[in-house]
Amino acid sequence: MRTFTSTSIDAVTSTSTSTGLVPQSVRYDLTPLDFNNQTGTFTLSYTDTAPYYPSNPLCLMYDYFLVNATTAYEYKVHFDTQQDVPIHFLILNIGQFNEFNHINCANGFSDWELRQVAPASDLVWIVPQPGEYVFLFFSRQFVGGYIRLLVQAYGQTIQTSTSTYSTNSTLEAVSSQTALLTLPVTTTTTSTHTYSIWDAGPIIIVTVVLIATAVMIKRTSTSRTKKPPSAITQSK
């Protein structure tokens, strides 16, 4: 009986994916004329008046930033003002911003990406798809002071980690071996020879000669014991 042991090593690979945010600089393609990049302050330099003849009163003050969001994933935005005046903050795509420019005193607009109305506000905006967007600030009242805007952009990173580990498996087999005794085999070979009539020819000839000789001897002996017919007649 014998025991056989076999060991195999199997490699198993596990892959995990995680996402994270990495700070990156904000890319502005256009800013207000008096924007201070160090302090983040600016004023609302564009105005609109109501079509009321003859005074045409001021009905809107606004300004905007053109933001390049082709690589950013998320923005954290903070803005405030020292004026006790409601400030509207909108994030618009280019098509929405063009519509805004055609609305008198910003009345009747809807379907904007994001809206915040407050003297101070904090918000987080996730970019719906890469492209250019407009950070729009406006007020329907006069704003004489500065507005401060602080923005931090974040890019998304995808981290993939792969780990490989091995597993051992052992297989044990028991083999039972039986010894076989081999006996010698005796083989008897019988040779068979077939004789033809030509092989028996000499024997037949000898036999025929002997028989002929015996017949001739017998005839000679018989002829000597019989008397001739003439002799029988004379004796009578």
C-alpha positions in Angstrom: 0.0 0.0 0.0 1.4 3.4 -1.0 0.3 6.9 -0.2 0.6 9.7 -2.7 0.4 13.4 -1.7 -0.2 16.2 -4.3 -0.1 19.9 -3.4 -1.5 22.7 -5.7 -1.2 26.5 -5.4 -4.1 28.6 -6.8 -3.7 32.4 -7.2 -6.8 34.5 -6.5 -6.9 38.2 -7.6 -9.2 40.7 -5.9 -9.8 44.2 -7.3 -11.4 47.1 -5.4 -12.3 50.6 -6.7 -12.6 53.8 -4.6 -13.3 57.4 -5.6 -11.9 60.5 -4.0 -11.7 64.3 -4.5 -8.6 66.2 -5.2 -8.5 70.0 -4.9 -7.7 71.9 -8.1 -7.6 75.5 -9.2 -10.7 77.3 -10.4 -10.5 78.2 -14.1 -12.3 81.4 -15.0 -12.6 82.3 -18.7 -14.2 85.7 -17.8 -14.6 87.7 -14.6 -16.1 91.0 -13.6 -13.9 94.0 -14.5 -13.0 94.8 -10.9 -12.6 91.2 -9.6 -9.7 90.8 -7.2 -8.4 87.3 -7.5 -6.6 87.6 -4.1 -9.6 88.7 -2.0 -12.4 87.5 -4.2 -14.2 90.8 -4.1 -16.1 92.5 -7.0 -19.1 94.8 -7.6 -22.1 94.5 -9.8 -21.2 96.6 -12.8 -24.1 95.9 -15.2 -27.5 97.6 -14.8 -30.9 97.4 -16.3 -33.8 99.9 -16.0 -37.5 99.3 -16.1 -39.3 100.5 -19.3 -41.3 103.1 -17.4 -41.5 106.4 -19.1 -40.2 108.9 -18.3 -38.0 108.0 -15.3 -36.9 104.4 -16.3 -36.0 103.5 -12.7 -33.2 101.0 -12.0 -34.6 97.5 -11.8 -31.6 95.2 -12.0 -27.9 95.1 -11.1 -25.8 92.1 -12.1 -22.4 90.6 -13.0 -21.1 87.2 -13.8 -18.2 84.7 -14.1 -17.6 82.4 -17.0 -16.4 79.2 -15.4 -14.5 76.5 -17.3 -15.7 73.2 -15.7 -14.3 70.8 -18.2 -12.1 69.0 -15.6 -13.7 69.8 -12.3 -16.2 67.5 -10.6 -17.4 69.6 -7.7 -17.4 73.2 -6.5 -17.7 74.6 -3.0 -19.0 78.2 -3.2 -19.2 80.8 -0.6 -20.3 84.4 -1.1 -21.3 87.3 1.1 -21.8 91.0 1.1 -21.7 93.8 3.6 -24.9 95.2 2.1 -28.1 94.3 3.8 -29.6 93.5 0.4 -30.7 90.1 -1.0 -28.3 88.8 -3.6 -29.4 86.2 -6.1 -26.8 83.7 -7.2 -27.5 81.4 -10.2 -25.4 78.8 -11.9 -26.5 78.7 -15.6 -25.4 76.9 -18.7 -24.7 79.1 -21.7 -28.2 78.6 -23.2 -29.8 79.7 -19.9 -27.6 82.7 -19.6 -28.5 83.9 -23.1 -32.2 83.7 -22.1 -31.4 85.7 -19.0 -30.0 88.5 -21.1 -33.3 88.9 -22.9 -35.5 89.1 -19.9 -36.4 92.6 -18.6 -35.3 93.1 -15.0 -34.9 89.3 -14.6 -38.6 88.8 -14.3 -40.3 85.5 -15.4 -37.2 83.3 -15.6 -37.3 79.7 -14.5 -35.5 76.3 -14.9 -32.2 77.5 -13.6 -29.5 75.1 -12.5 -29.2 76.5 -9.0 -30.5 79.5 -7.1 -29.4 81.0 -3.8 -31.0 84.2 -2.4 -29.3 85.5 0.7 -26.8 88.1 1.9 -24.4 85.2 2.6 -24.5 81.7 1.4 -22.6 78.4 1.1 -23.3 75.7 -1.3 -21.9 72.6 -3.0 -22.4 72.1 -6.7 -21.7 68.9 -8.6 -21.0 69.5 -12.3 -23.7 67.7 -14.3 -21.4 67.4 -17.4 -18.1 69.0 -18.4 -18.4 72.3 -20.1 -18.7 76.1 -19.5 -21.1 77.5 -17.0 -22.0 81.0 -15.7 -21.9 82.1 -12.1 -24.4 84.9 -12.1 -25.0 87.5 -9.3 -27.8 90.0 -9.5 -30.1 92.1 -7.3 -33.3 94.1 -8.0 -32.1 96.7 -5.5 -29.1 99.0 -5.6 -25.9 97.3 -4.3 -23.2 99.9 -3.5 -20.6 97.7 -1.8 -18.5 94.7 -2.7 -19.5 91.1 -3.0 -17.0 88.5 -2.0 -16.8 85.1 -3.8 -14.7 82.2 -2.6 -14.7 79.1 -4.7 -12.8 75.8 -4.4 -12.9 73.3 -7.2 -12.3 69.5 -6.8 -11.5 66.8 -9.4 -12.6 63.3 -8.9 -10.0 60.5 -8.8 -10.7 56.8 -9.2 -8.3 54.6 -7.4 -8.1 50.9 -8.2 -6.2 48.5 -6.0 -5.5 44.9 -6.9 -4.4 42.3 -4.4 -3.3 38.8 -5.2 -3.2 36.0 -2.7 -2.6 32.2 -3.0 -4.4 29.2 -1.6 -2.9 25.8 -1.1 -4.8 22.6 -1.5 -3.4 19.1 -0.7 -4.7 15.9 -2.2 -3.7 12.6 -0.6 -4.4 9.2 -2.3 -3.8 5.7 -1.0 -2.9 3.0 -3.5 -3.2 -0.7 -2.8 -0.8 -2.9 -4.9 -1.3 -6.7 -5.3 1.7 -8.9 -6.2 1.0 -11.4 -8.9 2.8 -14.8 -9.1 3.6 -15.8 -12.6 3.9 -19.6 -13.2 6.0 -21.0 -16.1 3.9 -22.2 -19.0 4.8 -25.5 -20.6 4.1 -25.6 -24.2 3.8 -29.0 -26.0 4.3 -28.8 -29.7 2.9 -31.6 -31.8 4.3 -32.0 -35.2 1.9 -33.6 -37.7 3.2 -34.9 -41.0 0.9 -35.9 -43.7 2.2 -38.7 -45.9 1.2 -39.0 -49.5 0.9 -42.1 -51.7 4.2 -41.3 -53.2 5.9 -41.5 -49.8 4.6 -45.2 -49.4 5.7 -46.2 -52.9 8.7 -48.3 -51.9 6.7 -50.2 -49.2 4.0 -51.0 -51.7 6.5 -52.3 -54.2 8.2 -54.5 -51.7 4.9 -55.9 -50.5 3.8 -56.7 -54.1 7.0 -58.5 -54.8 6.7 -60.7 -51.6 3.1 -61.6 -52.5 4.1 -62.6 -56.1 7.0 -64.6 -54.8 4.7 -66.5 -52.4 2.2 -67.2 -55.1 4.8 -68.7 -57.4 6.2 -70.9 -54.7 2.8 -72.3 -53.9 2.1 -73.1 -57.6 5.4 -74.9 -57.9 4.7 -77.1 -54.9 1.2 -78.0 -56.1 2.5 -79.1 -59.5 4.9 -81.6 -58.0 2.4 -83.5 -55.8 -0.1 -84.3 -58.6 0.3 -87.3 -60.9 0.1 -86.9 -64.7 -3.1 -88.3 -66.3 -1.2 -90.9 -68.3 0.1 -92.5 -65.2 -3.3 -92.9 -63.7 -4.7 -94.6 -66.8 -1.9 -97.2 -66.8 -2.5 -98.2 -63.2 -6.0 -99.3 -64.0 
